[in-house]
Amino acid sequence: MSAADFHKLAELFPTETVTHSYVQDIQLPAVNGTSPGTFALVTLDNGLDHSKPTTLGPNTLIELGTVLEGLRDRAARGEIVGVGVTGKPYFLVAGADLSTVKSVSGREQGLWMAQLGHDVYSTLANLGVPSFAFINGLALGGGLEIALQSTYRTVSTGAGALALPEAFIGLVPGWGGVYILPRLIGPENAVKVMIENPLSNNRTLTGPQAYELGVADAMFEPADFVEQSVAWASRVIAGAVTPERANAVDAAAADVAERWAGAVAAGRAFVEAKTSNASPAPAKVLDVMEANRTMTQAQSAELECETLADLMQTDEFRSTVYAFLDLVQRRSKRPAGAPDRKLARPVTKIGVVGAGLMASQLALLFARQLKVPVVMTDIDEARVDKGVGYVHAEVDKLLAKKRISADAANRTKALVSGSVSKEAFADADFVIEAVFEELNVKKQVFKEVEAIVSPECILATNTSSLSVTAMAADLQNPERLVGFHFFNPVAVMPLLEIVRAPKTDDSVLATAFELAKGLKKSAVLVKDAPAFVVNRLLLRLMGEVTAAFDEGTPAEVADNALRPMGLPMTPFTLGAMVGLPVAQHVQESLHAAFGDRFPVSANLQALIDNGVKSIWDPASVKAGRPEIPAETLALMSFGSTPSTGGEVLRRTQDALAEEIGLMLEEGVVAGPEDIDLCMILGAGWPMFLGGITPYLDRVGASERVNGKKFLAPGVASEPAA
């Protein structure tokens, strides 16, 4: 690979936002009365504010490589005694520019990109003088690998989001991380960072956590982090400090081989449990780590480059970038169909009808995030006290975990109150109901509330499946009602389905979207249709699997048939978590609306009637060998037309493709991208599937059922030739 080839690659991306490498010479502080000499500090900065992270594209890498080559020459001439790399405020580097990586055309260009990174990072690792990375903030993927390729590392106590998330986005840590990290912090810890964290909702490390693992050699406070890091580097260069690396291992040592193999095996078991091996990237990370124990770093680099080039060509990688970049990072911030935010009304007080678990979660969220008074009501004082007590207890838990300050805890508690009278809503700007999922109950609630609140007060329903239009039918001002559907648990799930009924006013809708933003939720505009998006698709999926079970398919076959999709849990597990009565209630409403596409299971009803909460015996599930208790089996009857797992999978794929096609025809959402965003954020659908429509396109279900794919070539798949 020549320099000319690298420049040829860079020329393909003229619009790349370049992260520049700025060099500053610093006279190192004296150690024992003498300065060790001149230190060159490289600051990586794209010239934009903190909302635009620094990233690594081909032009950025070439500039960094050129600067490092110049510093290597200066080191050879004795002009500098060390080199440091740090970033602009809040960032070291956020990793490779995914827009660039996604746009790489063909395997050869992907290979060039991988080799370019190694070429630059090899220069950093071989400057002829010690190199230091000062991790002042976020450092992801290739950003963290810059630090790993340096001789020494410091980290700020205020640094957040340190990670190698490549297994999550469909790649491997391909610029040396998969080789260096297990040697630096031990193979078990490396698997945690490279496999367990990425596949656990893309968890990251804080600065103190990274220091504890041994990723960094020293840790300093944010206020004077760079100054302290430079002073520490001076002591290291002078020989006054020798970093201790308690977790580091010699990969060639005999006793390490068994640990290495055990860590890789544990990683494979974790991947199987989390993804059913439906995505190739996590296994490839472990393959490279397993192989490189007996390799030189140069040999591992070659393997990393080849592996990266292969993975860049997979639809799973393209789907992940589509899901992460196009949907979660972009579309969720600019919801399709949302009215002009200037139409939004101020909200200074919120009312919550109900004081049960969901209502209490809502009250806590409103108070914490919006910092406005919240009042809950219920039918008696005991229920109200229990709801307010729940909020206070949850705040105390946050305080105990040091996630909020004592002052913040006291303020949040003071904002939440309760009442047995809806008169408490008289001065509220926004009132949401969280009562029993029954239409007449909700209509009665809104009738009572409307008689009390001002004409400008917005009314919202947290219904998961009922008609918002029907709820508004008897209101004096139906235009004030909007669907505001949260997912459980409220504090964790990021999705809000905002439902527009035919008469919902634009200012009401705009206010709902502004509230969602203030609550740090991602909102999707949904037409008023039974079960909206997430529950409609989940119930269609569960209905197909349950129907196959009722027809005589063995439970273990039916429940595990969808494992190739890598979903977060099996259908029967999901049903038990939601609650069989709740799932059956929603299924019945969907059956009433759509007929036989949503069959109602007599077997599930028999379990509900007898108080059975799960098809599986909970103890057997914990033991890893799910079984149906004999007494549960005796309550059910089955057909004589069993299916294979493959047949259940294909049947479910086709059912989902059909339902999405119908939803798009009905205009439930603006496009398939919104359905994907809903399933990712509201149902935990895997990023490597791209949500749901890229997966259905990839397996052929979209064309089998609808005669065409949902997404155009290149959106989450290989671009058209």
N, C-alpha and C positions, 0 to 999 in steps of 0.2 A: 504494500500500500504506500503510495508516494504522496508527497505534499501536494502535488498537482491534483491528485485524486480527491484529497480533502477539500481543496479549494473548489474543485468542480462540484462537489456535494454542497458546499456552502452557497454557491451561486444559484442553486435551485430554490433557495429560501430568501429572496431579497427583502421580504417584509418582516423577517424575524425581529422581534424586540431584543436587541443585543444587550447582554449584561457585560458591561465594560470592566476592565481590570486596571485600576488606578494604583500606581506605586508611590509610596512615600518612604524616604529614608529616615531612620530614627537612630540617634545615638543611644545605645543601650545604657540603662542606669548602671552605676558603678556597683561592683561586687567586691567587697574587701578593698575598697578604695580605688578600684580600676574598672573602667568600662571595657567589656569584652570586644566592643567595636560597633560597626554600623549594621543595622538590621533593616531589611527591606520589607515593608508591610503592604500587601496587596489587598485592596478593598474591592469587592465585587458589588457593582451598583448599576442598575439599569436606568437611573435618573428619574424614576417615577416614585410616587408615594407608596405607603405601606399597603395600599389596596392592590398593587400590582407587583406580585412577588418576582424576585429574580429567578430566572430559569436558564437552562443550558441547551442552546441549539448549536448547529454547526458553526455559525459565525462567531458565537460567543466562545466556543471551545478553541477555535483557531486563534482568536485574539489572546485568550488566556495562555495557550501554548506558546505563542510568540513571545509574550511577556516573560514566561517562565524560562524560555531558552535564553533570553537576554540576561536574566538573573543568574542562570547557570554559568554563563560566560563571565559575569562579574564576580561570582564566587571563585571561579578558577583563577581570576586575576588578584584575588585577595581583597577585593573592595568591600565585600559584605561577609558577615559571619553567620547569618541566619536569614530565613525568609518566613514571614507569617502571612496567613490568608484569613480574612474576616469578611463580613458582609455589611450591607447598609442596615439601618436600624430595623430590628425585629426579624432579620433574615440572615442566614449564611447563604444558602441557595435552596430553592424549592424543588430542585431536581431537574430532570430533562424536560424540555418544552414538549408537552404531549401533543400540541397542535402540529409541531414539526414532525415528531415521531410518527403520528398517525398519517401524515402526508407522504412519508417515505414510500417511494414507488419501487417495488420489486425487492427481491432478497439481496441483490448486490448492494443497493443503496443502504439497506438496513445493516449489512455487514460493515460498510464504510463508516456508518454512524457509530457502531460499536467499537471499531478499531480506532477511530478518531479519539474517542474518550480515553481509551487505554493509552494511546500515544501521548496525550496531554498529561494524564495522571502519572504515567511513568516518568515524565520529566520532573514533575513535582516530587516524586519519591527518590529521585536521583540527581539532586541539585549540587551535590558535593559539599553542602553544608546542611545542618539540621533544618527541617521545615516544621512549622507549627500551624495548626488550625485553631483559630479562636472562634468557637461556636457561640455566637452572640444571640442567636435566635433560631427560627425554624430551619431545619436541615433534613431534607427528604431525599431518598434515592441517591442520585448522583451528587446531590449536595452533601449528604453525609459521607459519601465515598471520597469526596475531596478531603474531608477530615481524616478518614481512615487511611488514606494514602500518605498523609503527612507523618513525620517522625513522632511528633508529640501533639497532644490536644488539650485545650482548656474548654470549659463550658460555663455559661452563665447560669446562675440559679434561676433566672427569669426566663430562660430559653424553654420554649414549648415545641411540641411536634418534631421530635427527632425519630426518624424511622427509615427502614428499608421496606417500602410498601409494594415492591415489585410483584410479589405473589398475588396481591390484591388486584393489580392492574393488568395482569396477564404477561408479565415479563420475569426476568431474573435480575438480581443485583449484578449487573454485567460489567461494571467498571471497577472490579476488584473487591467489592464488599463481601461476596460469598466466599472468597479465599481468606481475606484478612480477618473478618469478624470472629469466626470460630477459634482462630489462633489467639486472638486478643482477649476474648471474654469467655472462652470455653465453648465446646460444641452445643451443650445443652442450652446455654443462654443465647447462643446464636440462632438456634431453632426457634426459641421464643420470639426473638426480634424479627426474624425473616419469615416465619411461618405462622406461629400462634397469634401474634399481634395483628398482622395484616388480615388474617381470616377471622378475627374477632372484631368486626366492624371497623377495621383499619385503625386499630389502637396504636397510639404513639407513646414515646417516652418523654418525660420532662427532663430538664437539665440535671436535677438531682438524681433521678432514676438512672440516667445514662452514666453519671459519675459512679454511682454505686455498682453498676454492672462492670465498670472498667472501660467503657467506651472513651471516657476522657481521663486525663491524668491529674487534672486540677480543676477546681471550681471556684468562681469568684462572683461577687454581687454585681448586679447590672449597672449600678451608678458609675463605677469606674472600671468596668470589666476589661476594656482593651488595655488601659494603663496597667492594671494589675497583671494581665496576661503577658504584656511585654516585659514587665519587671521579673515575672516568673521565668520567662524564656531566657532572660539575661542570666539568671542564676543557673539554669540548666546548661547553657552554653559555657558558663564559667566553671562548671563541674561542682558547683555548690549544692545542687539538687539532683538526685537520681530518682525518677518516678518509679514507684513500685506497682507492679501489675499482678495482683494476687490471683486473678482469674485466667491469666494467660497460660497457654499450653504449648508444648512442643509437639506438633502433629506427628512427628516421626518417632516419638517415644513409644515404647511397647505398651505401656499401660494406658495410653491415650486411644489406641485403636478400638478397644472395647467400648470406651465412652463415646467415641465418635459414631460407631455403628449403632449404639443404643439410642443416641440422640436422633440420628436419621430415622431409625425405626419408629421412635415415638412421634416424630414429625409426620411420617407416612400415616400412622394411625390417626393422628389429629386431622390430616387432610381428608382421609376417608370419612371420618365422622362429620366433618364440616361441609364437605362438598361432594361426597360420593365419587371423587375423582372426575367430576364432570368438566373441570377446567384443567388444561395441561400444565399451566405455569407452576403451581405449587410443587408438583412432582418433579419438574425440571430443576427447580431450585435445589431440591434434595438430591437429585441425581448429580448435579455439579458439585455440591458439597461433599457427597460421598466419594466421588472420583478424585477430588482435588487434595484429599489428605496425603496422597503419595505423589503429588505433582509439585513441580516448581511453580512459582507464581506466573512465569511466562507461559507455561503449559496450560495452567488454569485460565489465563487470559484468552488464549486461543479457543478453549472450550466455551468460555463465556460468550465470546463474540459469535461463534457458530450457533450457539443456543439462542442468543438474542435475535440473530437474523432469522432463524426459523420461527420463533414466537411472534415476531412482528408481522408475519404473514398469516397468522391464524385469525379466524373470524372471532374467536373468543377475545383476543386482544382488541380487535377493532370494536367489538361490542362493549367491552369494558370502557374504552376511551369515549365511545358514544354515551354510555350511561353516566360516567363520571364527569366528563368535560362538557358535553353538549346538553345534558339534562340537569344533573345535580348542580353543576357549577354555573350554568348559563340560563337554561330555560326556567329553572325554579326561581331565579331572581327576576325574571321578566315574564310573569304568568300570561299565557295566551288568553286574550279576551278580557283582561282586567280593565276596568274603567280608569280614566285619568285620576291619579291620586289626589289632585287638587279638589276633587269632589268630596273627599272624605271629611267626615264630621269629627269634632273633638269628642273624646270619651274620657270623662272625669270620674265616673262611678259606674260600677258594674253590679248587676244583680244575677244571682244564680238560683233558679228554682230547683229545689231538692238539696239534700244534705247527705246523700249516700256516697259511696266510694267515688264514682265518676264525678259527681258534683263537687266533692271535696278536692279532688285532683285539679279540677278546673279552677276552683277558687284559689288554690295555692299557686297555680301557674300565673293567673291574672295578677295576683298581688306581687309575686316575685319579679315578673318581667315588666309589667306595665306600671307598677308602683302607684296604683290608684285604689281607693276604697272598694271593697268587695263585700256584699252582704248575701248570705245564704238564707233561704227560707225552707221550712218543711212543716208537716202537719202537727207536730208536737215538739215540746221543749227538749225532750230526750234525744230525738233525732237531730235537732239543731245543735245541741251541745256536743253530740258525738261527731258531727261534721266539723265543727270549729276545733274540737279537740284533736281530730285527725290532722288538720292543718298545722296546729301548734306542735304536735309530735313530730311531724315531718320536718318542720323548721328546726326543731331541736336536734334531729339527726344530722341535718346539714351543718349545723353549728359544731356538733361533736366531731364531724369529719373534717372540720376546718375549711369547708367549702364556702362558708359565708362568715362575716364578722358578727360579733355580738350585737353591734348597733344595727346591722342589716337584719338580724334575726328579730330583734325587738320591733323594728319598723314594720317588718312583714306581718308579724303577729297582730300588730295594732291595726293593720289595714283590713283584716278579715273579721267580720262580725256575723251574728245570726239573729233571726227573728222568726216568730211563728205567724207573722202577718205580712202579707205582700205589700202593705202600705209602706214598708221599708224601701220599696222600689220607686217611690214617688219622684225622687230627683235623680234617678239613674238614667244614663244615656244609652245603655246597652244591657239587655236582659236575656240570658240564655237558659233554656230549660234542659234539665238532665234527669227526667223522670221516667217512669216505666214506659217501655216501647209499645205503646198502644195508642192508636190514633185519637180515639175519643178522649182519653186522659190528657193528651197533649193539647187538643183543641180547647178543652175546658180550662187548662192552665193559661193559655194565651188569652182567652176571653176574660179571665179574672185579672190578668196583668194589664191588658189594654185599658181596662176601666180605671186603672190607677196611674199609669205612667203618662208622661207628656206626649203630645202628638209627634214630637221629633225623636222619641226614644226608639231605638232599633230593637227588634225582637229576633232572637236566633234559636234554632233548634239543633240539638246534637244528635238527632236521629241518625241511625245507621242504615235505614232501609225504607222508612215510610215517606209518603208523598208530602213534600213541603207545600205544594199547591193546595192539597186538601186541607192542610192545617190552616192555610191563609184564607180559605173560602169564606168563613164567617166573620173575619176581622173587619172592623170599620175601615182600617187602613192596611189592606193586604200588601201594599207595596213596601211596608216596613219589615217584612219577614224574610229571613235569609237562612239557608242551611249552613251550619258551621260544625262539620263532623270531624271530631278528634278520634284518634286511635289510642288504644290502651296498650301499655301505660302512657298516660298523657305526657308526663315529663320527658319520656324517652323517644317516643315515636314522632318523627319530624313532619309528617304529612297532615295537612288540613284539606278536606274536600269542602270547597265553598260552593253551595248549591243555589243556583238562581232559578226561582220560580217565574212563571210568565209575567207576573206583575211586580217583581222585585225592582226597586228603584236603583238607578245607577249610583246615587250617593250612598245608599245603604250598602251596595256591593263594594264600592270603593273603600268605605269604612271597614268592612270586613277584611279586605286585603291589607289595609294598613295595620289593623289589629294583629293579623297573622304575622306580619313583618315584625311588629313589636314583641310578639310572643316567640320570635325566632323559629317560626314554623315555615315550611314551604307549602304554599297554597296552590291548588289547581282548581280552575273554574269548571264546574260540572253542571250539566243540565239536570233538571228535576226528573229523575227516572228511577225505578225501583232498585234499591241497594247501591245506586250510583256506580262507582267503578270497582273498587277493591273488593267489597263484599260480594258483588255480583259475580266477579270472576272466581273468587275463592269458593263460593258456593256452587258454581258450575263445576269446578274441579272436584270438590268433595262429593258432589252429587254423582258424578261419573264413577268415582272409585267405590262409593257406597253401593251404587247400583250393581257394579260388577260383583261385589261381595254378596249382595242379596241374591244374585243369580247363581251363586254356588262357587265363586272363586275363593280359594282359601284365604283367610284373613292376612297371613303373612305375605302372600303373593300380591293381593290387592293393595295393601298398605305400603309395600316397598316397590311397587311398579314404577313410581315416579322418581326413584333415586337417581337415574341418569340425568335428571334435570337439576340436581344439586340444590334442592329447595331447603330452607332452614329447618323444616320438620315434616314428618309424614302426615298424610291427611287425617288418620285416626288420632294422632297426637294433637294436631291442631284442633280437631273437634272436641277433645277432652279439655284443652286449654280454654277454648271459647266457652265451653259448656254445651252439652248436648241439647238442652232445652232452648238455649238462645239460637244455636245453629239451626235447629229444626223450625223455630219460629220464623227466622228469616227465609229459610227454604220454602216454607208454606206461603209466605207473602210473594216470593218469586214465582212459585208454582201458580198462584192466583193470577199473576200478571202475565206470565209467559208460557204457561202450560207445561207440557211434558219434557221440555228442555231441562226443567228443574223438578225431577221426580221427588216425591216425599216418601221416605223409607218407613215402611211399617215396622221393620226391625228396630230402627232407632226409636220409634215411638214406644215400642214395647219396653225398651231399656229405660226410657224416660219415665214411663208409667210406673216402673218398679224401682225407681230411684238409683239406677245404675249410672255412674258418671263417666265411664270409659269402657270401650270394648275390651281393651287390654286390662289385665290385672296389674295395678300399679307396682306391686312388689316385683313382678316378673320383668317389667320394663326396667326398673332400677338394676336388676340383675343382668340386664342385657339379653334376656331370652323371653320376649313378650309372649304371653299365653292368654287365651280366653278362659276364664273360670268356667267350670262345668255348669254352674247355676246360671251364668250369663248366657251360655250357649243354648241352654234349655228354653230360654225365653224367645228364641228366634227360630225362624224357618227359612229354608233356602231353596232356590231353584236348582235345576239340573243342567245348566249351561255355563260351566266355568270357563274362564278366560286365562290365557297365559299372561305373565307380566308384560311381555311385549305388546300384546293385544290391548291391555288396559292402558299402557302408555300411549299408544297410537290413538286409541279412542279418546283419551283425555286431551291430547294435543289437538285433535280435530275439533273437539267440542270447544276448546278455548279459542281456536281460530274462528270458528263460527260465531261465537258470542262477541268477540272483538269486532268482527266484520259488521255484525248487527248494531253494535254500539256506535260505530263510526257512521253507519247509515242514519242512525237516529240523531246524530249530533250530540251525543252525551258529552263528548269533549271535542276540542278543536282538531286533534290529530292523534295518530298512534303514539307520538312522543309523549303526550300527556298520560296515556294509558301506561306506558313504560315507567314514567316518573312516579305515578301512583303506586304501581306494584313494587318498585324499589323502596320507596320511602314509607309506604303504608303496610306492606306485607313482607318486607325483608327479602324481596326477590333478589337473587344474586346479580351482582354487577357484571360478572362474566357472561351472563345470559344477555346482558344489555336491557334488562327488564323482562319483557315477555315477547314482544313482536319480533325482534331479531332472531330469537330462538325458534319461534314458529316458522319464520322464513327459512331458517337454516335447515330444519328437519323436514321441510316440504309440506307442512300442514297448511300453511297459508294458501299455497297453490292448489293443494288437493281439495280444499273446501271452497275457497273464494276465487280461484282461477288466477290469482296474482299475489305478489308479495306485498306486505304492508309498507316496507321501506324501500326507497330507491337504492340501487347499487352504490356503494361507497359511503352510505350513511353509517352503517354498522357492519359492513362487509367489504369485500374487495371491490375497488372501483371498477366501473365498466371499462372494458378494453377500448 
